[in-house]
Amino acid sequence: MKKTLPEQMIELMSDGAWHSTEELVEKISHRFSATMHILRKQGYKFDKRPLEGRQHEYRLVIESRAIA
């Protein structure tokens, strides 16, 4: 069974590394930002940083939970 776009994005970005716009278009969809929007509504958080020109990089924010 094929994975949904949100599942694909979480799998790709779960490494916590920065991923370029170009990579996300290639591996997810040219509408990857719509997929991010869906995931944000589910509680996921993403960082965004600019590159040269109008390009950006994105990464999934992975929060650690300390045991008290």
All heavy atoms as TSV, in Angstrom:
chain	resi	resn	atom	element	x	y	z
A	1	MET	N	N	0.840	-1.188	0.000
A	1	MET	CA	C	0.000	0.000	0.000
A	1	MET	C	C	0.885	1.252	0.000
A	1	MET	O	O	1.837	1.351	0.770
A	1	MET	CB	C	-0.912	-0.021	1.226
A	1	MET	CG	C	-1.857	1.119	1.309
A	1	MET	SD	S	-2.956	0.870	2.734
A	1	MET	CE	C	-4.200	2.012	2.312
A	2	LYS	N	N	0.563	2.185	-0.854
A	2	LYS	CA	C	1.349	3.409	-0.976
A	2	LYS	C	C	1.112	4.329	0.220
A	2	LYS	O	O	-0.009	4.483	0.686
A	2	LYS	CB	C	0.986	4.127	-2.274
A	2	LYS	CG	C	1.873	5.300	-2.563
A	2	LYS	CD	C	1.590	5.916	-3.906
A	2	LYS	CE	C	2.517	7.090	-4.119
A	2	LYS	NZ	N	2.314	7.724	-5.402
A	3	LYS	N	N	2.192	4.947	0.694
A	3	LYS	CA	C	2.103	5.867	1.822
A	3	LYS	C	C	1.502	7.191	1.372
A	3	LYS	O	O	1.702	7.626	0.242
A	3	LYS	CB	C	3.490	6.111	2.414
A	3	LYS	CG	C	4.079	4.886	3.050
A	3	LYS	CD	C	5.454	5.175	3.602
A	3	LYS	CE	C	6.014	3.897	4.182
A	3	LYS	NZ	N	7.391	4.042	4.577
A	4	THR	N	N	0.800	7.845	2.296
A	4	THR	CA	C	0.241	9.167	2.007
A	4	THR	C	C	1.374	10.191	1.966
A	4	THR	O	O	2.474	9.936	2.474
A	4	THR	CB	C	-0.776	9.585	3.082
A	4	THR	OG1	O	-0.090	9.728	4.333
A	4	THR	CG2	C	-1.910	8.568	3.210
A	5	LEU	N	N	1.112	11.358	1.405
A	5	LEU	CA	C	2.129	12.420	1.375
A	5	LEU	C	C	2.571	12.819	2.780
A	5	LEU	O	O	3.781	12.964	3.018
A	5	LEU	CB	C	1.627	13.623	0.583
A	5	LEU	CG	C	1.482	13.410	-0.923
A	5	LEU	CD1	C	0.922	14.662	-1.587
A	5	LEU	CD2	C	2.795	13.015	-1.555
A	6	PRO	N	N	1.647	12.988	3.746
A	6	PRO	CA	C	2.122	13.298	5.107
A	6	PRO	C	C	3.016	12.195	5.681
A	6	PRO	O	O	4.030	12.493	6.326
A	6	PRO	CB	C	0.820	13.446	5.908
A	6	PRO	CG	C	-0.172	13.915	4.890
A	6	PRO	CD	C	0.187	13.154	3.644
A	7	GLU	N	N	2.689	10.936	5.439
A	7	GLU	CA	C	3.530	9.835	5.912
A	7	GLU	C	C	4.907	9.885	5.252
A	7	GLU	O	O	5.926	9.688	5.918
A	7	GLU	CB	C	2.861	8.489	5.627
A	7	GLU	CG	C	1.644	8.210	6.475
A	7	GLU	CD	C	0.867	6.987	6.036
A	7	GLU	OE1	O	0.962	6.575	4.848
A	7	GLU	OE2	O	0.139	6.434	6.872
A	8	GLN	N	N	4.932	10.152	3.962
A	8	GLN	CA	C	6.199	10.248	3.240
A	8	GLN	C	C	7.054	11.390	3.790
A	8	GLN	O	O	8.275	11.252	3.950
A	8	GLN	CB	C	5.956	10.461	1.743
A	8	GLN	CG	C	5.377	9.263	1.030
A	8	GLN	CD	C	5.070	9.589	-0.418
A	8	GLN	OE1	O	5.860	10.231	-1.102
A	8	GLN	NE2	N	3.914	9.158	-0.897
A	9	MET	N	N	6.402	12.533	4.082
A	9	MET	CA	C	7.144	13.689	4.570
A	9	MET	C	C	7.727	13.415	5.956
A	9	MET	O	O	8.892	13.736	6.211
A	9	MET	CB	C	6.277	14.942	4.596
A	9	MET	CG	C	7.029	16.173	5.082
A	9	MET	SD	S	6.168	17.707	4.789
A	9	MET	CE	C	6.612	17.982	3.081
A	10	ILE	N	N	6.953	12.819	6.841
A	10	ILE	CA	C	7.454	12.509	8.181
A	10	ILE	C	C	8.609	11.522	8.086
A	10	ILE	O	O	9.633	11.678	8.768
A	10	ILE	CB	C	6.324	11.957	9.080
A	10	ILE	CG1	C	5.302	13.051	9.378
A	10	ILE	CG2	C	6.879	11.374	10.378
A	10	ILE	CD1	C	5.862	14.276	10.091
A	11	GLU	N	N	8.475	10.518	7.235
A	11	GLU	CA	C	9.563	9.543	7.059
A	11	GLU	C	C	10.841	10.233	6.568
A	11	GLU	O	O	11.925	9.990	7.083
A	11	GLU	CB	C	9.132	8.464	6.071
A	11	GLU	CG	C	10.152	7.360	5.902
A	11	GLU	CD	C	9.658	6.255	4.997
A	11	GLU	OE1	O	8.601	5.674	5.296
A	11	GLU	OE2	O	10.338	5.990	3.986
A	12	LEU	N	N	10.714	11.102	5.580
A	12	LEU	CA	C	11.866	11.814	5.032
A	12	LEU	C	C	12.498	12.741	6.058
A	12	LEU	O	O	13.716	12.774	6.227
A	12	LEU	CB	C	11.451	12.615	3.787
A	12	LEU	CG	C	12.517	13.522	3.185
A	12	LEU	CD1	C	13.647	12.685	2.584
A	12	LEU	CD2	C	11.911	14.439	2.133
A	13	MET	N	N	11.670	13.496	6.765
A	13	MET	CA	C	12.190	14.559	7.621
A	13	MET	C	C	12.446	14.133	9.059
A	13	MET	O	O	12.898	14.936	9.868
A	13	MET	CB	C	11.237	15.755	7.571
A	13	MET	CG	C	11.109	16.329	6.160
A	13	MET	SD	S	10.156	17.829	6.089
A	13	MET	CE	C	11.356	19.004	6.694
A	14	SER	N	N	12.179	12.892	9.387
A	14	SER	CA	C	12.367	12.433	10.771
A	14	SER	C	C	13.835	12.364	11.172
A	14	SER	O	O	14.144	12.136	12.347
A	14	SER	CB	C	11.692	11.079	10.980
A	14	SER	OG	O	12.307	10.087	10.189
A	15	ASP	N	N	14.743	12.593	10.230
A	15	ASP	CA	C	16.171	12.613	10.555
A	15	ASP	C	C	16.590	13.914	11.243
A	15	ASP	O	O	17.703	14.030	11.744
A	15	ASP	CB	C	17.025	12.377	9.313
A	15	ASP	CG	C	16.833	13.431	8.226
A	15	ASP	OD1	O	16.072	14.408	8.425
A	15	ASP	OD2	O	17.451	13.263	7.155
A	16	GLY	N	N	15.710	14.916	11.258
A	16	GLY	CA	C	16.020	16.194	11.906
A	16	GLY	C	C	16.955	17.080	11.105
A	16	GLY	O	O	17.320	18.154	11.559
A	17	ALA	N	N	17.341	16.646	9.904
A	17	ALA	CA	C	18.247	17.426	9.053
A	17	ALA	C	C	17.460	18.459	8.235
A	17	ALA	O	O	16.244	18.378	8.114
A	17	ALA	CB	C	19.013	16.482	8.114
A	18	TRP	N	N	18.195	19.412	7.674
A	18	TRP	CA	C	17.593	20.405	6.795
A	18	TRP	C	C	17.356	19.789	5.416
A	18	TRP	O	O	18.203	19.050	4.907
A	18	TRP	CB	C	18.492	21.630	6.664
A	18	TRP	CG	C	18.552	22.426	7.934
A	18	TRP	CD1	C	19.528	22.361	8.889
A	18	TRP	CD2	C	17.601	23.377	8.400
A	18	TRP	NE1	N	19.238	23.225	9.915
A	18	TRP	CE2	C	18.062	23.871	9.643
A	18	TRP	CE3	C	16.404	23.874	7.903
A	18	TRP	CZ2	C	17.368	24.815	10.380
A	18	TRP	CZ3	C	15.721	24.827	8.631
A	18	TRP	CH2	C	16.201	25.284	9.855
A	19	HIS	N	N	16.207	20.107	4.820
A	19	HIS	CA	C	15.846	19.607	3.493
A	19	HIS	C	C	15.454	20.795	2.619
A	19	HIS	O	O	14.635	21.626	3.011
A	19	HIS	CB	C	14.683	18.614	3.586
A	19	HIS	CG	C	15.037	17.398	4.390
A	19	HIS	ND1	N	15.615	16.295	3.826
A	19	HIS	CD2	C	14.918	17.132	5.718
A	19	HIS	CE1	C	15.828	15.393	4.766
A	19	HIS	NE2	N	15.416	15.875	5.927
A	20	SER	N	N	16.047	20.868	1.440
A	20	SER	CA	C	15.826	22.007	0.547
A	20	SER	C	C	14.458	21.928	-0.124
A	20	SER	O	O	13.839	20.854	-0.217
A	20	SER	CB	C	16.903	22.041	-0.536
A	20	SER	OG	O	16.753	20.931	-1.405
A	21	THR	N	N	14.012	23.077	-0.601
A	21	THR	CA	C	12.780	23.145	-1.375
A	21	THR	C	C	12.857	22.186	-2.554
A	21	THR	O	O	11.909	21.432	-2.816
A	21	THR	CB	C	12.553	24.595	-1.886
A	21	THR	OG1	O	12.480	25.471	-0.760
A	21	THR	CG2	C	11.295	24.702	-2.712
A	22	GLU	N	N	13.990	22.190	-3.234
A	22	GLU	CA	C	14.180	21.332	-4.403
A	22	GLU	C	C	14.005	19.849	-4.041
A	22	GLU	O	O	13.333	19.094	-4.739
A	22	GLU	CB	C	15.571	21.572	-4.984
A	22	GLU	CG	C	15.861	20.802	-6.246
A	22	GLU	CD	C	17.238	21.165	-6.785
A	22	GLU	OE1	O	17.380	22.258	-7.368
A	22	GLU	OE2	O	18.157	20.340	-6.605
A	23	GLU	N	N	14.588	19.434	-2.929
A	23	GLU	CA	C	14.473	18.038	-2.498
A	23	GLU	C	C	13.030	17.683	-2.149
A	23	GLU	O	O	12.539	16.613	-2.522
A	23	GLU	CB	C	15.365	17.792	-1.279
A	23	GLU	CG	C	15.268	16.375	-0.749
A	23	GLU	CD	C	16.030	16.156	0.546
A	23	GLU	OE1	O	16.569	17.130	1.127
A	23	GLU	OE2	O	16.090	14.998	0.971
A	24	LEU	N	N	12.341	18.577	-1.444
A	24	LEU	CA	C	10.959	18.307	-1.059
A	24	LEU	C	C	10.041	18.240	-2.273
A	24	LEU	O	O	9.133	17.403	-2.318
A	24	LEU	CB	C	10.474	19.352	-0.054
A	24	LEU	CG	C	11.189	19.297	1.301
A	24	LEU	CD1	C	10.789	20.485	2.161
A	24	LEU	CD2	C	10.920	17.991	2.007
A	25	VAL	N	N	10.281	19.084	-3.266
A	25	VAL	CA	C	9.497	19.024	-4.502
A	25	VAL	C	C	9.730	17.685	-5.195
A	25	VAL	O	O	8.785	17.034	-5.649
A	25	VAL	CB	C	9.852	20.202	-5.444
A	25	VAL	CG1	C	9.298	19.976	-6.834
A	25	VAL	CG2	C	9.347	21.517	-4.868
A	26	GLU	N	N	10.984	17.265	-5.242
A	26	GLU	CA	C	11.339	16.016	-5.924
A	26	GLU	C	C	10.790	14.788	-5.198
A	26	GLU	O	O	10.243	13.886	-5.826
A	26	GLU	CB	C	12.857	15.920	-6.023
A	26	GLU	CG	C	13.345	14.641	-6.683
A	26	GLU	CD	C	14.859	14.542	-6.668
A	26	GLU	OE1	O	15.532	15.553	-6.948
A	26	GLU	OE2	O	15.356	13.446	-6.360
A	27	LYS	N	N	10.915	14.759	-3.875
A	27	LYS	CA	C	10.584	13.547	-3.132
A	27	LYS	C	C	9.159	13.513	-2.579
A	27	LYS	O	O	8.642	12.432	-2.299
A	27	LYS	CB	C	11.581	13.351	-1.989
A	27	LYS	CG	C	12.981	13.072	-2.495
A	27	LYS	CD	C	13.944	12.833	-1.382
A	27	LYS	CE	C	15.326	12.497	-1.940
A	27	LYS	NZ	N	16.312	12.351	-0.873
A	28	ILE	N	N	8.527	14.669	-2.408
A	28	ILE	CA	C	7.171	14.711	-1.861
A	28	ILE	C	C	6.180	15.165	-2.936
A	28	ILE	O	O	5.390	14.381	-3.415
A	28	ILE	CB	C	7.083	15.638	-0.616
A	28	ILE	CG1	C	8.105	15.232	0.453
A	28	ILE	CG2	C	5.670	15.646	-0.045
A	28	ILE	CD1	C	7.970	13.820	0.999
A	29	SER	N	N	6.250	16.433	-3.305
A	29	SER	CA	C	5.312	16.982	-4.285
A	29	SER	C	C	5.644	18.453	-4.491
A	29	SER	O	O	6.224	19.087	-3.610
A	29	SER	CB	C	3.880	16.857	-3.756
A	29	SER	OG	O	2.990	17.644	-4.492
A	30	HIS	N	N	5.239	18.992	-5.622
A	30	HIS	CA	C	5.439	20.432	-5.824
A	30	HIS	C	C	4.564	21.236	-4.864
A	30	HIS	O	O	4.771	22.420	-4.668
A	30	HIS	CB	C	5.167	20.823	-7.288
A	30	HIS	CG	C	3.734	20.733	-7.685
A	30	HIS	ND1	N	3.117	19.531	-7.979
A	30	HIS	CD2	C	2.792	21.674	-7.817
A	30	HIS	CE1	C	1.853	19.751	-8.275
A	30	HIS	NE2	N	1.622	21.041	-8.182
A	31	ARG	N	N	3.592	20.569	-4.242
A	31	ARG	CA	C	2.736	21.216	-3.238
A	31	ARG	C	C	3.102	20.738	-1.826
A	31	ARG	O	O	2.243	20.526	-0.979
A	31	ARG	CB	C	1.271	20.929	-3.545
A	31	ARG	CG	C	0.799	21.646	-4.805
A	31	ARG	CD	C	-0.676	21.471	-5.102
A	31	ARG	NE	N	-1.554	21.424	-3.951
A	31	ARG	CZ	C	-2.083	22.489	-3.341
A	31	ARG	NH1	N	-1.814	23.704	-3.781
A	31	ARG	NH2	N	-2.884	22.344	-2.310
A	32	PHE	N	N	4.409	20.574	-1.582
A	32	PHE	CA	C	4.854	20.074	-0.284
A	32	PHE	C	C	4.408	20.971	0.860
A	32	PHE	O	O	4.186	20.498	1.982
A	32	PHE	CB	C	6.377	19.872	-0.255
A	32	PHE	CG	C	7.161	21.147	-0.211
A	32	PHE	CD1	C	7.471	21.748	0.985
A	32	PHE	CD2	C	7.573	21.759	-1.383
A	32	PHE	CE1	C	8.182	22.932	1.027
A	32	PHE	CE2	C	8.283	22.937	-1.360
A	32	PHE	CZ	C	8.592	23.536	-0.147
A	33	SER	N	N	4.253	22.274	0.601
A	33	SER	CA	C	3.835	23.181	1.678
A	33	SER	C	C	2.415	22.868	2.145
A	33	SER	O	O	2.092	23.055	3.320
A	33	SER	CB	C	3.965	24.639	1.262
A	33	SER	OG	O	3.144	24.905	0.144
A	34	ALA	N	N	1.564	22.372	1.255
A	34	ALA	CA	C	0.209	21.962	1.650
A	34	ALA	C	C	0.286	20.748	2.574
A	34	ALA	O	O	-0.474	20.640	3.546
A	34	ALA	CB	C	-0.632	21.644	0.419
A	35	THR	N	N	1.235	19.862	2.293
A	35	THR	CA	C	1.445	18.695	3.157
A	35	THR	C	C	1.946	19.147	4.527
A	35	THR	O	O	1.499	18.642	5.563
A	35	THR	CB	C	2.432	17.709	2.503
A	35	THR	OG1	O	1.919	17.329	1.224
A	35	THR	CG2	C	2.625	16.465	3.361
A	36	MET	N	N	2.841	20.129	4.551
A	36	MET	CA	C	3.316	20.687	5.827
A	36	MET	C	C	2.166	21.296	6.607
A	36	MET	O	O	2.092	21.156	7.830
A	36	MET	CB	C	4.388	21.748	5.601
A	36	MET	CG	C	5.745	21.204	5.407
A	36	MET	SD	S	6.938	22.555	5.374
A	36	MET	CE	C	8.404	21.594	5.135
A	37	HIS	N	N	1.277	21.970	5.913
A	37	HIS	CA	C	0.119	22.588	6.563
A	37	HIS	C	C	-0.729	21.525	7.256
A	37	HIS	O	O	-1.155	21.708	8.409
A	37	HIS	CB	C	-0.704	23.368	5.538
A	37	HIS	CG	C	-1.933	23.985	6.106
A	37	HIS	ND1	N	-1.902	25.071	6.941
A	37	HIS	CD2	C	-3.240	23.638	5.967
A	37	HIS	CE1	C	-3.143	25.377	7.295
A	37	HIS	NE2	N	-3.966	24.520	6.715
A	38	ILE	N	N	-0.974	20.420	6.578
A	38	ILE	CA	C	-1.746	19.316	7.160
A	38	ILE	C	C	-1.047	18.801	8.417
A	38	ILE	O	O	-1.683	18.579	9.457
A	38	ILE	CB	C	-1.920	18.177	6.123
A	38	ILE	CG1	C	-2.856	18.624	5.005
A	38	ILE	CG2	C	-2.411	16.890	6.786
A	38	ILE	CD1	C	-2.846	17.708	3.788
A	39	LEU	N	N	0.261	18.632	8.326
A	39	LEU	CA	C	1.017	18.117	9.471
A	39	LEU	C	C	1.052	19.114	10.628
A	39	LEU	O	O	0.982	18.718	11.795
A	39	LEU	CB	C	2.437	17.737	9.036
A	39	LEU	CG	C	2.493	16.496	8.131
A	39	LEU	CD1	C	3.873	16.351	7.513
A	39	LEU	CD2	C	2.112	15.242	8.904
A	40	ARG	N	N	1.125	20.395	10.315
A	40	ARG	CA	C	1.092	21.412	11.389
A	40	ARG	C	C	-0.235	21.347	12.141
A	40	ARG	O	O	-0.273	21.497	13.360
A	40	ARG	CB	C	1.304	22.810	10.809
A	40	ARG	CG	C	2.746	23.116	10.485
A	40	ARG	CD	C	2.920	24.576	10.082
A	40	ARG	NE	N	4.291	24.847	9.717
A	40	ARG	CZ	C	4.714	25.036	8.470
A	40	ARG	NH1	N	3.858	25.019	7.453
A	40	ARG	NH2	N	5.982	25.261	8.222
A	41	LYS	N	N	-1.314	21.129	11.413
A	41	LYS	CA	C	-2.627	21.011	12.049
A	41	LYS	C	C	-2.693	19.782	12.957
A	41	LYS	O	O	-3.486	19.746	13.891
A	41	LYS	CB	C	-3.731	20.961	10.993
A	41	LYS	CG	C	-3.973	22.324	10.340
A	41	LYS	CD	C	-4.907	22.307	9.167
A	41	LYS	CE	C	-6.222	21.658	9.400
A	41	LYS	NZ	N	-7.155	21.757	8.260
A	42	GLN	N	N	-1.841	18.801	12.692
A	42	GLN	CA	C	-1.772	17.592	13.523
A	42	GLN	C	C	-0.781	17.752	14.681
A	42	GLN	O	O	-0.578	16.822	15.448
A	42	GLN	CB	C	-1.377	16.383	12.668
A	42	GLN	CG	C	-2.400	16.011	11.634
A	42	GLN	CD	C	-1.948	14.873	10.726
A	42	GLN	OE1	O	-0.898	14.259	10.935
A	42	GLN	NE2	N	-2.733	14.595	9.714
A	43	GLY	N	N	-0.128	18.920	14.766
A	43	GLY	CA	C	0.762	19.199	15.880
A	43	GLY	C	C	2.249	19.147	15.574
A	43	GLY	O	O	3.069	19.395	16.454
A	44	TYR	N	N	2.614	18.820	14.339
A	44	TYR	CA	C	4.028	18.804	13.968
A	44	TYR	C	C	4.527	20.237	13.800
A	44	TYR	O	O	3.764	21.138	13.440
A	44	TYR	CB	C	4.247	18.029	12.664
A	44	TYR	CG	C	4.046	16.542	12.815
A	44	TYR	CD1	C	2.811	15.966	12.550
A	44	TYR	CD2	C	5.086	15.714	13.222
A	44	TYR	CE1	C	2.618	14.595	12.692
A	44	TYR	CE2	C	4.910	14.348	13.358
A	44	TYR	CZ	C	3.673	13.793	13.091
A	44	TYR	OH	O	3.492	12.447	13.234
A	45	LYS	N	N	5.828	20.439	14.052
A	45	LYS	CA	C	6.435	21.763	13.913
A	45	LYS	C	C	7.614	21.674	12.955
A	45	LYS	O	O	8.360	20.694	12.948
A	45	LYS	CB	C	6.910	22.280	15.272
A	45	LYS	CG	C	5.769	22.481	16.242
A	45	LYS	CD	C	6.267	22.925	17.584
A	45	LYS	CE	C	5.088	23.032	18.545
A	45	LYS	NZ	N	5.509	23.305	19.909
A	46	PHE	N	N	7.791	22.724	12.161
A	46	PHE	CA	C	8.870	22.792	11.189
A	46	PHE	C	C	9.624	24.101	11.346
A	46	PHE	O	O	9.017	25.138	11.595
A	46	PHE	CB	C	8.318	22.712	9.760
A	46	PHE	CG	C	7.624	21.411	9.453
A	46	PHE	CD1	C	6.266	21.263	9.663
A	46	PHE	CD2	C	8.341	20.329	8.965
A	46	PHE	CE1	C	5.624	20.072	9.393
A	46	PHE	CE2	C	7.702	19.117	8.692
A	46	PHE	CZ	C	6.338	18.990	8.908
A	47	ASP	N	N	10.943	24.038	11.205
A	47	ASP	CA	C	11.776	25.235	11.115
A	47	ASP	C	C	11.990	25.536	9.636
A	47	ASP	O	O	11.979	24.619	8.805
A	47	ASP	CB	C	13.144	25.011	11.760
A	47	ASP	CG	C	13.105	25.044	13.276
A	47	ASP	OD1	O	12.180	25.654	13.832
A	47	ASP	OD2	O	14.009	24.447	13.894
A	48	LYS	N	N	12.214	26.806	9.334
A	48	LYS	CA	C	12.455	27.241	7.950
A	48	LYS	C	C	13.589	28.242	7.974
A	48	LYS	O	O	13.632	29.124	8.835
A	48	LYS	CB	C	11.177	27.896	7.415
A	48	LYS	CG	C	11.291	28.482	6.032
A	48	LYS	CD	C	9.951	29.129	5.651
A	48	LYS	CE	C	10.025	29.853	4.340
A	48	LYS	NZ	N	8.742	30.479	3.987
A	49	ARG	N	N	14.541	28.093	7.033
A	49	ARG	CA	C	15.623	29.084	6.939
A	49	ARG	C	C	15.865	29.392	5.462
A	49	ARG	O	O	15.745	28.525	4.596
A	49	ARG	CB	C	16.888	28.610	7.635
A	49	ARG	CG	C	17.606	27.461	6.968
A	49	ARG	CD	C	18.855	27.081	7.738
A	49	ARG	NE	N	19.534	25.960	7.094
A	49	ARG	CZ	C	20.559	25.327	7.613
A	49	ARG	NH1	N	21.031	25.687	8.801
A	49	ARG	NH2	N	21.125	24.327	6.972
A	50	PRO	N	N	16.201	30.652	5.188
A	50	PRO	CA	C	16.407	31.055	3.791
A	50	PRO	C	C	17.745	30.594	3.239
A	50	PRO	O	O	18.726	30.454	3.975
A	50	PRO	CB	C	16.332	32.581	3.854
A	50	PRO	CG	C	16.773	32.911	5.239
A	50	PRO	CD	C	16.314	31.776	6.104
A	51	LEU	N	N	17.770	30.362	1.956
A	51	LEU	CA	C	18.991	30.122	1.192
A	51	LEU	C	C	19.134	31.274	0.216
A	51	LEU	O	O	18.377	32.236	0.271
A	51	LEU	CB	C	18.913	28.785	0.439
A	51	LEU	CG	C	18.838	27.519	1.273
A	51	LEU	CD1	C	18.627	26.311	0.384
A	51	LEU	CD2	C	20.111	27.345	2.090
A	52	GLU	N	N	20.063	31.168	-0.720
A	52	GLU	CA	C	20.209	32.217	-1.728
A	52	GLU	C	C	18.950	32.309	-2.584
A	52	GLU	O	O	18.297	31.313	-2.843
A	52	GLU	CB	C	21.401	31.915	-2.625
A	52	GLU	CG	C	22.727	32.208	-1.985
A	52	GLU	CD	C	23.866	32.032	-2.954
A	52	GLU	OE1	O	23.673	32.271	-4.166
A	52	GLU	OE2	O	24.948	31.666	-2.493
A	53	GLY	N	N	18.667	33.500	-3.028
A	53	GLY	CA	C	17.500	33.698	-3.877
A	53	GLY	C	C	16.222	33.514	-3.085
A	53	GLY	O	O	16.111	33.954	-1.964
A	54	ARG	N	N	15.275	32.813	-3.694
A	54	ARG	CA	C	13.978	32.617	-3.050
A	54	ARG	C	C	13.824	31.207	-2.488
A	54	ARG	O	O	12.726	30.790	-2.156
A	54	ARG	CB	C	12.880	32.919	-4.054
A	54	ARG	CG	C	12.917	34.361	-4.548
A	54	ARG	CD	C	11.857	34.638	-5.536
A	54	ARG	NE	N	10.555	34.429	-4.909
A	54	ARG	CZ	C	9.423	34.845	-5.399
A	54	ARG	NH1	N	9.403	35.484	-6.539
A	54	ARG	NH2	N	8.295	34.606	-4.787
A	55	GLN	N	N	14.924	30.483	-2.387
A	55	GLN	CA	C	14.884	29.107	-1.893
A	55	GLN	C	C	14.972	29.075	-0.362
A	55	GLN	O	O	15.493	29.991	0.266
A	55	GLN	CB	C	16.045	28.304	-2.486
A	55	GLN	CG	C	15.977	28.155	-3.990
A	55	GLN	CD	C	14.810	27.285	-4.421
A	55	GLN	OE1	O	14.600	26.208	-3.893
A	55	GLN	NE2	N	14.034	27.765	-5.370
A	56	HIS	N	N	14.454	27.994	0.200
A	56	HIS	CA	C	14.500	27.797	1.644
A	56	HIS	C	C	14.845	26.347	1.954
A	56	HIS	O	O	14.763	25.481	1.086
A	56	HIS	CB	C	13.141	28.124	2.282
A	56	HIS	CG	C	12.792	29.555	2.220
A	56	HIS	ND1	N	12.165	30.132	1.134
A	56	HIS	CD2	C	13.002	30.566	3.104
A	56	HIS	CE1	C	11.994	31.417	1.354
A	56	HIS	NE2	N	12.495	31.707	2.535
A	57	GLU	N	N	15.185	26.121	3.213
A	57	GLU	CA	C	15.358	24.776	3.731
A	57	GLU	C	C	14.401	24.610	4.902
A	57	GLU	O	O	14.086	25.574	5.602
A	57	GLU	CB	C	16.785	24.540	4.228
A	57	GLU	CG	C	17.802	24.404	3.139
A	57	GLU	CD	C	19.181	24.089	3.691
A	57	GLU	OE1	O	19.589	24.719	4.690
A	57	GLU	OE2	O	19.837	23.214	3.112
A	58	TYR	N	N	13.986	23.384	5.115
A	58	TYR	CA	C	13.024	23.073	6.167
A	58	TYR	C	C	13.522	21.870	6.949
A	58	TYR	O	O	14.198	21.001	6.404
A	58	TYR	CB	C	11.663	22.718	5.557
A	58	TYR	CG	C	11.093	23.795	4.689
A	58	TYR	CD1	C	11.449	23.898	3.351
A	58	TYR	CD2	C	10.193	24.726	5.201
A	58	TYR	CE1	C	10.927	24.900	2.539
A	58	TYR	CE2	C	9.668	25.730	4.393
A	58	TYR	CZ	C	10.035	25.811	3.072
A	58	TYR	OH	O	9.526	26.796	2.275
A	59	ARG	N	N	13.151	21.819	8.232
A	59	ARG	CA	C	13.426	20.623	9.022
A	59	ARG	C	C	12.296	20.419	10.013
A	59	ARG	O	O	11.645	21.376	10.463
A	59	ARG	CB	C	14.770	20.688	9.728
A	59	ARG	CG	C	14.834	21.648	10.878
A	59	ARG	CD	C	16.162	21.553	11.582
A	59	ARG	NE	N	16.245	22.627	12.575
A	59	ARG	CZ	C	17.315	22.920	13.247
A	59	ARG	NH1	N	18.417	22.242	13.054
A	59	ARG	NH2	N	17.317	23.895	14.132
A	60	LEU	N	N	12.087	19.173	10.333
A	60	LEU	CA	C	11.090	18.795	11.321
A	60	LEU	C	C	11.678	19.050	12.699
A	60	LEU	O	O	12.812	18.640	12.976
A	60	LEU	CB	C	10.731	17.314	11.154
A	60	LEU	CG	C	9.742	16.719	12.145
A	60	LEU	CD1	C	8.368	17.380	12.008
A	60	LEU	CD2	C	9.624	15.220	11.921
A	61	VAL	N	N	10.939	19.729	13.555
A	61	VAL	CA	C	11.385	19.976	14.924
A	61	VAL	C	C	11.065	18.720	15.725
A	61	VAL	O	O	9.911	18.311	15.819
A	61	VAL	CB	C	10.684	21.204	15.539
A	61	VAL	CG1	C	11.071	21.380	16.998
A	61	VAL	CG2	C	11.008	22.452	14.732
A	62	ILE	N	N	12.120	18.116	16.251
A	62	ILE	CA	C	11.951	16.903	17.051
A	62	ILE	C	C	12.180	17.289	18.497
A	62	ILE	O	O	13.291	17.667	18.875
A	62	ILE	CB	C	12.918	15.795	16.587
A	62	ILE	CG1	C	12.634	15.457	15.125
A	62	ILE	CG2	C	12.796	14.574	17.492
A	62	ILE	CD1	C	13.618	14.528	14.499
A	63	GLU	N	N	11.127	17.214	19.283
A	63	GLU	CA	C	11.205	17.617	20.679
A	63	GLU	C	C	11.523	16.403	21.545
A	63	GLU	O	O	10.904	15.359	21.406
A	63	GLU	CB	C	9.882	18.236	21.120
A	63	GLU	CG	C	9.529	19.499	20.359
A	63	GLU	CD	C	8.196	20.074	20.750
A	63	GLU	OE1	O	7.570	19.567	21.714
A	63	GLU	OE2	O	7.769	21.028	20.101
A	64	SER	N	N	12.498	16.576	22.410
A	64	SER	CA	C	12.804	15.493	23.346
A	64	SER	C	C	11.975	15.705	24.608
A	64	SER	O	O	11.670	16.819	24.980
A	64	SER	CB	C	14.287	15.467	23.676
A	64	SER	OG	O	14.654	16.660	24.320
A	65	ARG	N	N	11.627	14.628	25.201
A	65	ARG	CA	C	10.861	14.703	26.425
A	65	ARG	C	C	11.741	14.176	27.575
A	65	ARG	O	O	12.070	13.000	27.607
A	65	ARG	CB	C	9.596	13.863	26.329
A	65	ARG	CG	C	8.587	14.433	25.353
A	65	ARG	CD	C	7.353	13.590	25.342
A	65	ARG	NE	N	6.183	13.989	24.618
A	65	ARG	CZ	C	6.020	14.714	23.565
A	65	ARG	NH1	N	7.035	15.264	23.010
A	65	ARG	NH2	N	4.857	14.931	23.013
A	66	ALA	N	N	12.096	15.084	28.471
A	66	ALA	CA	C	12.939	14.705	29.609
A	66	ALA	C	C	12.085	13.970	30.640
A	66	ALA	O	O	10.931	14.330	30.900
A	66	ALA	CB	C	13.571	15.944	30.236
A	67	ILE	N	N	12.648	12.955	31.228
A	67	ILE	CA	C	11.953	12.213	32.279
A	67	ILE	C	C	12.335	12.840	33.619
A	67	ILE	O	O	13.515	12.946	33.959
A	67	ILE	CB	C	12.344	10.729	32.243
A	67	ILE	CG1	C	11.950	10.122	30.901
A	67	ILE	CG2	C	11.700	9.971	33.421
A	67	ILE	CD1	C	12.412	8.704	30.706
A	68	ALA	N	N	11.327	13.263	34.344
A	68	ALA	CA	C	11.587	13.940	35.626
A	68	ALA	C	C	11.597	12.962	36.769
A	68	ALA	O	O	11.040	11.932	36.757
A	68	ALA	CB	C	10.533	15.003	35.872
